[in-house]
Amino acid sequence: MRARTSSGLGLAVASAISFGLSGPFARALIDAGWSSAGAVLVRIGGAAVVLLVLLAVTRPGVLAALRADGPALVVYGVLAVAGVQVAFFNAIRYLPVSVALLLEYLGPVLVIAWVWLVRRTPPGRRTVVGGLVAIAGLLLVVQVWSGGALDPAGIAWGLAAAACQASYFLLADRATRTPPTVLAGVGMTIGTAVVAVLGLLGVLPVVVTTTTAEPVVLAGHDVGWPVAATLLVVVSTVVAYLTGVAAITRIGAARGSLVALLEVVASTVASWLLLGELPGPWQLAGGVLILAGIVLTRSGPTAVAADPPPVAEAVDRPVHRSDERAPG
């Protein structure tokens, strides 16, 4: 059990770091003329193609055996893939990005509340304390006090993003009969369809250009849009979702959602290294608190003691995220 928990935490950290890289990758494309929704569509659409090809090669015929988790897969694609993106990008229309990000990362609190109130399985004391410490660190990282007046519509969209983010952890925790690649691949396909339809309806402005006037810059070098887009698809989506769902099946939704707060730290460091956006002292202090909170959850008992053991190994943000931070 200890080895399983350790491997789960390792996967959760890898997932958080991969998601955290999505902000700089997407930002490079956005600064070159792409819209945030365009980056989202390419991200999840490209990931869907990669995962479906992987399924066709490694698990031919597996899609025919999805009846058991079929409804959960649809909800996962709509909420955990597309919903996070739509809600977050609508939130930043009304709120500073830092405030919208803070609201979205109330997701772990919703996960713990759901597990406690609905599943009747209270989290361990150290999980609760670790969660509070990590959320305090998140407050420092996003520097919520620097924003202006909060628009009620923005708050509503931000809370919707938090609910969708919570659904990512809870649905992945329960879809134990579905292999990781199937859950991520089908979820991405459904999410892509939802975002594409919203783009066609004009709800999300989708702009993707391959002839940008501005360079696509990462770490001071013009890497070109194909490199940035490939990194966004493969590293920050395929790898991030597969490792994330695999982690949740090992350590549970509550603890997994808290470790995911490390994404904010990873995004801050990646923005510094790849975009030259230096973190301030408050962000560094917040990062230390987030790491301390994760260590507390690691040293305590399993966050959700009554979570049933997974019947199958299973393995997704929200696209993150940047101002247009793309979830991730």
N, C-alpha and C positions, 0 to 999 in steps of 0.2 A: 504493500500500500504506500509506504514511504517513497519507494522508487517511482511509483506511478504519479504521486503528487509532485515529486521533484521534476520529473519529465514534463508534467503539465505546466508547472510554473515556468520552466525553460521555454516551452512552446508559447506560453502567454506573453513572456517578455519579447520573444522574437516577433510575435504578431504585433505587439504594441510599437516596436521599433519600425517594423515594416509600414504600418499605418502612419507613423509619424513622418516618414519620408515622403508621403504623398503630398503634403503641403508644398515643400520646395519644388518637387517635380511638376505639380500642377501650376504653381505660381510662375515658373519659367515659361510655360505655355501661355498662361493668361497674360503675362507681361508682353508676350510677342503677338497678342491680338486675339487669342481664343477667349470665348466666354467661359465662365465657370461651369455652366451647364454643358457646354461643349466638351470640356475636359472630363466632366463626370460621365457623359455618354460614351466617349472613347474609352474611358477607363473601364467601366463595367461591361461595355459591349465587347471590347478586346479580351477581357478576362473570360467572358462567357464563351467566346470562340475557342480560346486556349483550353478551357476546362472541358468543353464538349468534345473537342478532338481527343483530349486525354481519356475521356470516358469511352469514346468509340474504340480506342486502341486497347485499353486495359480492362474495360468492363462492358464488352458488347452485349446488348440485350438487357442491361441493368435497368434502363429507363422503364421497361415494361413492368418492373416489380416495385413500383412506387406507391401502390395503393395505400399502404399502411400510413405513410407520412405525407401523402399527397396534399391534404389541406394545409398542413404545417409548412410545406414547401412554398405553396402559393402565398401564404401570409408572410413568410420569410422574405420572399422576393419583393413583395409590395412594401412591407414596413421596414425590414432590416437592411434592404439594399436601396430601393428607390425612395422610401419614405424619409429616411435620414437626410438624403441629399436635398429633396424638395423642401422639407421643413427648415433645414439649416440655411439654405440660400435665400429663402423668404425671410427668415429672421434677420439676416444681415442687411436686408433692405430697410429695416426700421431701427436696428440697434448697432452699436459698435461691434466689431467682430469679436473682441474679447468678451463682451457680455453675452453674445449669442453662444460662444464656445462654452462659457461657464454654465449657461442654462442647459445646453446639450449634455454636459458632463454631470448633470444631476441624475443621469441614467443609472449609475451604480447604486445610488440611494433608492431609486425606484425598484431595482432588482432585489435589494435586501429587504425592502418593505414587502414586496410581493411574496418572496420566499417565506418571510415571517408570518404575514397575515393570511395568505391564501393557502400555502402548503403546510402551515402550522409547524414550521421547523425553524426555530430561532437561531440566528447565527451565533458563533462563539463570541465571547467577550473581546478577544483580541481582534477579531474581524471587525467588530463595531468600532473599537478604538482606532484600529488601523485605517478604517474608512474615514473617520472624522479627521484624523491627522492628514490623510491624503487629500481630502477635500479642502482643508485649510491651506495646504500647499498649492492646490489648484487656484484658490482665490488669489494667492500671491503671484502665481505665474501669469494669469490673465490680467492682473491689476484692474479688477472690476471698478475700483474707485475712480479710474481715469475717464470713465465714460460720461456721457451727458444724461439728460432726462430720458427715462425709459418709456417707450411707446407701448401701450397695451397690446397692440397687434403683434409687435415684435416679441413681447413676452410670451404670448400665446403660441407663436410659431416656435420659439425656443424650447418651450415645454413640450411641444409636439415632437421636436427633434429628440428630446430626452426620452420620451416614451418609446419612440421608434428605436433608439439606441438600446433601451432596456429589452425590447422585443428580440433584438439580435442575440443577446446572451440567453434569454429564457427559451427561445425557440431552438437554438443550437443545443441547449442542455437537454431538451426533450426529444429531439429528432434522432434518437439513438439507434434506430433501425436503418437509418440512411447513411451510407458511407460518406466520408468528408467530401470527396470530389463531386459526388452527386448533389449533396446539399448546396455546396458552393456553386456548382455549374448551373443547376436548375434555378437557384435563387438569382444568380447573375442574369440569366436569360430573361426571367420574368421582370427583374428590375430594369433591364435594358428596354424591354417593351414598354414599360410604364413611363420611363423618362422620355423615350422617343415620342410616344403619344402626347405627352405634356408639351414637348417641344413643338410638335405639329399644331397643337391647339394654341400655342403662343403663351402658355403658362410659364414655360422656361425658355429663355432666349438661347438657342443653340447656335453658336458660331465656331466653326472649325476651319482653319485656313492652313494650307500647306505652302503658301507663298507669302510668308510674313515679311513685313518691312523691317521689323525689329529682330535682333538675334535671340535665339533661345539659349540663355546663359545659365550654366551651372558651374559653381566653383571657379568663376572667372573665365570660363571658356565657352565659346559658341559651339554647342553640341548638336544643334539641329533638332527639329521637332521629332523626327523618328526615334532618336535616342531617348529624349525626355518622355515621349509617349510610351515607348516600350518599357522603360523603367517604371512608369506609373502603372502600367497594366500588369507586368510580371511580378515586380517586387512588392509594390504597395497595394496590390489587389489579390492576385492569385496566391502568392506566398502568405500575405497577411490574413486572408480569409481561411485558407486551409489550416494554417497553424493555430489560428484563433479558435476555430471550432474544435480542433483536436484537443486544445488546452481545456476548453470548457467541459468536454466529456470526462476529463481526468480530475479537475479540481472544482467543478461546479460553477453555476452561474454567478453566485455572489462573490466568491473570491476572484473568479476570472474577470468580472467587471471592475474590481478594484485594481488589479494588476494593469488593466487597460489604461488606467490613468497615466501610466508611464508614457503613453503616446504623446502627452503634452510636453514632457521633458524631451523626448526624442525629437519632436517637431521643432522645439526651441534650438536644440543643438544642431540639427540638420539645417535649419534656416541660417544659423551662424556660419557653418562650414560651406554650404552650397550657395547661399544668397548674400552672405556678408552682413546679415542682420544680427548684430551683437546682442546677446541677452543682457539685461540689466541686473543689478544686485537683487531686486525683488524676485525676478524670475529664477535666479540661481538659488535663493533661499527657498522659494517654493518648490523647486526641483528636489532639494534635499528633503523637504517634508514629505513629498510624494514618495520618494524612495524609502523613507523611514516608515511610512504607512504600509507600503508593500512588504517590508521586512517583518512588520508586526503580524500581518496576515500569514506570512510564511511560517513564523515561529509558533503560531497558535494551532488549535485543532482544526480539522476540516471545517470550512465555513458553513457548509450545509450538510450536517451530519446525516439527515434523513434522505438526501438525494439518492435515488436508486442507482445501483451500479450500471454503467452502460452495457447494452447487449452487443454493441458493435463499436468499433473505433470510428469516431466521427470527427470531423474537423470543425470572414468578414468582416459599424458608419457611415459608419458611416462613414465613405469616401473622405479622406481628410486632407486637409481642410485648410483653406487659406482664404483669403479674402476674396479674399476669395481664397480661402483655403479649401482645397477640395477634400472632402472626407476621404477621412478617411479615414 
